Amino acid sequence: MSTLAHTMMTAARSADTGVAGPGDLDRYPYADAPGSERAGTPNWDGVDTEMGRVGRRASGSRGRGLHGQLVQQLGQMIVSGDLGADRPLVPEEIGQRFEVSRTVVRESLRVLEAKGLVSARPNVGTRVRPVSDWNLLDPDIIEWRAFGPQRDDQRRELCELRWTIEPLAARLAAGHGREDVQQRLADMAEIMAHAVAQGDSLTFSRADAEFHAIVLQVTGNRMLEHLSGIVSSALHVSGGPVTGCDRPTEAAVGLHASIVEALATGDGAGAEAAMRQLLTAHPEVDHVVPAPREH
């Protein structure tokens, strides 16, 4: 085993990553009881006052401290539907409920407004916006959907997005790979192989996320490169100890290895075919996208 593989596997086993394990997905503060109140004044009952538990999955775009925790709490409530569309959000009520200053509330609402979750207008106040206005590619919104009632939709949509863009990315990457990048991909494939042998799904998922992000980053297409961070973030929070659309099996490892080999030899068609086969190997994808055609 390479030094990189050993280091990554050791770190994965020892770190508190916040990736949900079996049964963990229902431990977050979402109220999904049928018939729950969705209109009028927000009902803050049952919400964590101290917000300590909510902030345990760190996100770089939210920052830290009370501001980041309040963004996390309100964002989860909006995405889960606890604060439905057109709900009024009164800063004074939020400040009192969560025991934070007006400044913290104001800055938190600005962050949520930038994500398309709320809008603030003169004489109208701050209100929750409909789903159609949300920035669904925002890593925080991806996370909130992945750990809330919409987790199944989030996972399906992620698989559909990946099936659409990653085979093309693999074809383009075959003409743009550098030696150091190629080595990094080979390292990730090696890590996945060792992780499967040891039954270490967490390490597999981390290496898998980095592998697919690297492929998107070396396509020579800046728009696809921009999506690499989004895909990586979504893979890390897509639900369960195994992330992504593929399973930590020897077959998945073999397909990753085939992609590495195809990229090393400049075989764009081979890389595309292997990537498409990898992403259609998951039962959640088979019913929404066609199987690859033989040419």
C-alpha positions as CSV (number, residue, x, y, z in Angstrom):
1,M,0.0,0.0,0.0
2,S,1.3,3.5,-0.8
3,T,2.0,6.0,1.9
4,L,-0.9,8.2,0.6
5,A,-3.3,5.3,0.8
6,H,-2.2,4.4,4.3
7,T,-2.5,8.0,5.5
8,M,-5.9,8.6,4.0
9,M,-7.4,5.4,5.3
10,T,-6.0,6.1,8.8
11,A,-7.4,9.6,8.8
12,A,-10.8,8.5,7.6
13,R,-11.1,6.0,10.4
14,S,-10.1,8.4,13.1
15,A,-11.8,11.6,12.1
16,D,-15.3,12.7,13.1
17,T,-16.5,13.5,9.6
18,G,-20.2,14.1,10.2
19,V,-21.0,11.7,7.3
20,A,-24.3,10.0,8.4
21,G,-24.2,6.3,9.3
22,P,-27.2,3.9,9.1
23,G,-30.1,5.4,11.1
24,D,-28.4,8.8,11.5
25,L,-30.4,10.5,8.8
26,D,-33.5,10.7,11.0
27,R,-31.7,12.4,13.9
28,Y,-31.8,15.9,12.5
29,P,-34.4,18.4,13.5
30,Y,-36.9,18.0,10.6
31,A,-40.6,17.9,11.3
32,D,-42.1,15.7,8.6
33,A,-45.3,14.7,10.3
34,P,-48.2,14.8,7.9
35,G,-50.5,17.7,8.2
36,S,-48.0,19.8,10.1
37,E,-48.6,23.6,10.0
38,R,-46.9,25.2,6.9
39,A,-48.4,28.7,6.8
40,G,-48.7,31.8,8.9
41,T,-46.3,32.7,11.8
42,P,-43.3,30.3,12.1
43,N,-43.6,27.7,14.8
44,W,-40.3,27.5,16.6
45,D,-41.3,24.7,18.9
46,G,-38.8,21.9,19.1
47,V,-35.9,23.9,17.6
48,D,-32.6,23.7,19.3
49,T,-32.1,26.9,21.2
50,E,-28.4,26.6,21.7
51,M,-27.9,25.3,18.2
52,G,-24.8,23.3,19.2
53,R,-25.9,20.0,17.7
54,V,-26.9,21.7,14.4
55,G,-23.5,23.1,13.7
56,R,-21.6,19.9,14.0
57,R,-21.3,19.4,10.2
58,A,-19.0,22.3,9.3
59,S,-19.4,24.1,6.0
60,G,-16.9,26.6,4.7
61,S,-19.4,28.9,3.1
62,R,-21.3,29.4,6.3
63,G,-18.5,30.3,8.5
64,R,-18.3,29.5,12.2
65,G,-19.9,30.6,15.5
66,L,-23.4,31.8,16.1
67,H,-23.7,33.2,12.6
68,G,-22.9,30.0,10.9
69,Q,-25.1,28.0,13.2
70,L,-28.1,30.2,12.7
71,V,-27.7,29.9,8.9
72,Q,-27.5,26.2,9.3
73,Q,-30.6,26.0,11.5
74,L,-32.8,28.4,9.4
75,G,-31.6,26.8,6.2
76,Q,-32.5,23.3,7.3
77,M,-35.9,24.5,8.4
78,I,-36.6,26.2,5.1
79,V,-35.4,23.3,3.0
80,S,-37.3,20.7,5.1
81,G,-40.5,22.6,4.6
82,D,-40.9,23.6,8.3
83,L,-40.8,27.2,7.1
84,G,-42.8,27.0,3.9
85,A,-42.9,29.3,0.9
86,D,-44.0,32.9,1.6
87,R,-43.5,32.4,5.3
88,P,-42.7,35.7,7.0
89,L,-39.4,35.7,9.0
90,V,-39.4,38.4,11.6
91,P,-35.8,39.2,12.7
92,E,-36.9,40.1,16.3
93,E,-38.7,36.8,16.7
94,I,-35.7,34.9,15.4
95,G,-33.3,36.8,17.7
96,Q,-35.4,36.0,20.7
97,R,-36.0,32.4,19.8
98,F,-32.3,31.6,19.2
99,E,-30.9,34.1,21.7
100,V,-28.7,35.9,19.2
101,S,-28.2,39.6,18.4
102,R,-29.9,41.5,15.6
103,T,-26.6,41.7,13.8
104,V,-26.3,37.9,13.8
105,V,-29.8,37.5,12.5
106,R,-29.4,40.2,9.8
107,E,-26.1,38.7,8.5
108,S,-27.6,35.2,8.5
109,L,-30.6,36.3,6.5
110,R,-28.3,37.9,4.0
111,V,-26.5,34.6,3.5
112,L,-29.8,32.8,3.0
113,E,-31.0,35.5,0.6
114,A,-27.8,35.0,-1.5
115,K,-28.7,31.3,-1.7
116,G,-32.2,32.2,-3.0
117,L,-34.0,30.9,0.1
118,V,-35.4,34.1,1.3
119,S,-36.2,37.6,-0.1
120,A,-36.2,40.9,1.7
121,R,-38.4,43.8,0.4
122,P,-39.3,47.2,1.8
123,N,-42.8,47.2,3.4
124,V,-43.0,43.4,2.9
125,G,-40.2,42.1,5.1
126,T,-38.3,38.9,4.8
127,R,-40.1,35.9,3.4
128,V,-39.2,32.4,2.4
129,R,-39.0,31.9,-1.4
130,P,-40.3,28.9,-3.4
131,V,-38.1,26.0,-4.3
132,S,-38.0,27.3,-7.9
133,D,-35.9,30.3,-6.7
134,W,-33.4,28.3,-4.7
135,N,-29.8,27.8,-5.9
136,L,-30.0,24.0,-5.9
137,L,-26.3,23.8,-6.8
138,D,-25.2,25.6,-3.6
139,P,-23.2,23.1,-1.5
140,D,-25.2,24.1,1.7
141,I,-28.5,23.5,0.0
142,I,-27.3,20.2,-1.3
143,E,-26.4,19.2,2.2
144,W,-29.7,20.3,3.8
145,R,-31.7,18.4,1.2
146,A,-29.5,15.4,1.6
147,F,-30.1,15.2,5.3
148,G,-33.8,16.2,5.2
149,P,-37.1,14.8,3.9
150,Q,-35.9,15.4,0.3
151,R,-32.9,13.2,0.7
152,D,-34.2,10.6,-1.8
153,D,-34.9,13.2,-4.4
154,Q,-31.5,14.8,-3.8
155,R,-29.7,11.4,-4.3
156,R,-31.7,10.7,-7.5
157,E,-31.1,14.1,-9.0
158,L,-27.4,13.9,-8.1
159,C,-27.2,10.5,-9.9
160,E,-28.9,12.0,-13.0
161,L,-26.7,15.0,-13.0
162,R,-23.5,12.9,-12.7
163,W,-24.7,10.5,-15.5
164,T,-25.2,13.6,-17.7
165,I,-21.9,15.3,-17.2
166,E,-19.3,12.8,-16.0
167,P,-19.0,10.5,-19.1
168,L,-18.3,13.6,-21.2
169,A,-15.9,14.9,-18.6
170,A,-14.0,11.6,-18.8
171,R,-13.7,11.9,-22.6
172,L,-12.4,15.4,-22.4
173,A,-10.0,14.6,-19.5
174,A,-8.2,12.1,-21.7
175,G,-6.6,14.9,-23.6
176,H,-5.7,17.1,-20.7
177,G,-4.2,15.0,-18.0
178,R,-0.8,15.8,-16.5
179,E,1.5,13.2,-15.1
180,D,0.9,14.4,-11.5
181,V,-2.8,14.4,-12.0
182,Q,-2.7,10.9,-13.5
183,Q,-0.7,9.7,-10.5
184,R,-3.3,11.2,-8.1
185,L,-6.1,9.4,-9.9
186,A,-4.1,6.2,-9.7
187,D,-3.6,6.7,-6.0
188,M,-7.3,7.2,-5.4
189,A,-8.1,4.0,-7.3
190,E,-5.5,2.2,-5.1
191,I,-7.0,3.6,-2.0
192,M,-10.5,2.4,-3.1
193,A,-9.1,-1.1,-3.8
194,H,-7.6,-1.3,-0.3
195,A,-10.7,0.2,1.3
196,V,-12.9,-2.5,-0.4
197,A,-10.5,-5.2,0.9
198,Q,-10.9,-3.9,4.4
199,G,-14.5,-3.1,4.3
200,D,-13.8,0.6,4.9
201,S,-16.7,2.3,3.2
202,L,-15.8,5.7,4.6
203,T,-12.3,5.8,3.1
204,F,-13.8,4.4,-0.2
205,S,-16.3,7.3,-0.3
206,R,-13.6,9.9,0.3
207,A,-11.4,8.6,-2.4
208,D,-14.3,8.2,-4.7
209,A,-15.3,11.8,-4.2
210,E,-11.8,13.1,-4.9
211,F,-11.4,10.9,-7.9
212,H,-14.5,12.2,-9.6
213,A,-13.7,15.8,-8.7
214,I,-10.2,15.5,-10.3
215,V,-11.7,14.2,-13.5
216,L,-14.0,17.2,-13.8
217,Q,-11.1,19.5,-13.0
218,V,-8.9,18.4,-15.8
219,T,-11.4,18.5,-18.7
220,G,-10.1,21.8,-20.0
221,N,-13.7,23.1,-19.7
222,R,-14.0,25.7,-17.0
223,M,-17.8,25.3,-16.6
224,L,-17.3,21.5,-15.9
225,E,-14.4,22.4,-13.6
226,H,-16.8,24.6,-11.6
227,L,-19.1,21.7,-11.1
228,S,-16.3,19.6,-9.5
229,G,-16.8,21.2,-6.1
230,I,-20.5,20.8,-6.3
231,V,-20.3,17.1,-7.2
232,S,-17.7,16.5,-4.5
233,S,-19.8,18.3,-1.9
234,A,-22.9,16.3,-2.9
235,L,-21.0,13.0,-2.9
236,H,-19.9,13.7,0.7
237,V,-23.5,14.2,2.0
238,S,-25.6,12.1,-0.4
239,G,-26.7,9.9,2.5
240,G,-25.5,6.8,4.3
241,P,-21.9,5.6,4.9
242,V,-21.5,4.9,1.1
243,T,-21.7,8.0,-0.9
244,G,-22.1,8.4,-4.6
245,C,-24.0,6.3,-7.2
246,D,-21.7,3.3,-7.0
247,R,-21.0,0.8,-4.3
248,P,-17.6,-0.1,-2.7
249,T,-17.2,-3.3,-4.6
250,E,-14.4,-4.9,-6.6
251,A,-16.4,-4.2,-9.8
252,A,-16.5,-0.5,-8.9
253,V,-12.8,-0.5,-8.2
254,G,-12.2,-2.2,-11.6
255,L,-14.1,0.4,-13.5
256,H,-12.2,3.2,-11.7
257,A,-9.0,1.5,-12.7
258,S,-10.3,1.3,-16.3
259,I,-10.9,5.0,-16.3
260,V,-7.4,5.7,-15.1
261,E,-5.9,3.4,-17.8
262,A,-8.0,5.0,-20.5
263,L,-7.0,8.5,-19.4
264,A,-3.3,7.6,-19.3
265,T,-3.4,6.3,-22.9
266,G,-5.5,9.2,-24.2
267,D,-8.4,6.9,-25.0
268,G,-11.3,9.3,-24.6
269,A,-13.9,6.9,-25.9
270,G,-12.8,4.2,-23.5
271,A,-12.8,6.6,-20.5
272,E,-16.3,7.8,-21.4
273,A,-17.6,4.2,-21.7
274,A,-16.1,3.1,-18.4
275,M,-17.5,6.2,-16.6
276,R,-20.9,5.6,-18.1
277,Q,-20.8,2.0,-17.0
278,L,-19.7,2.9,-13.5
279,L,-22.6,5.4,-13.1
280,T,-25.3,3.1,-14.5
281,A,-24.2,0.2,-12.2
282,H,-26.4,1.6,-9.4
283,P,-30.0,0.4,-9.3
284,E,-31.2,4.0,-8.5
285,V,-29.9,5.1,-11.9
286,D,-31.0,2.2,-14.0
287,H,-34.6,3.3,-14.0
288,V,-34.0,6.9,-15.0
289,V,-31.3,6.7,-17.6
290,P,-30.8,4.3,-20.5
291,A,-28.0,1.8,-20.5
292,P,-25.0,2.6,-22.7
293,R,-25.4,1.5,-26.3
294,E,-23.0,-0.7,-28.0
295,H,-21.3,1.0,-31.0
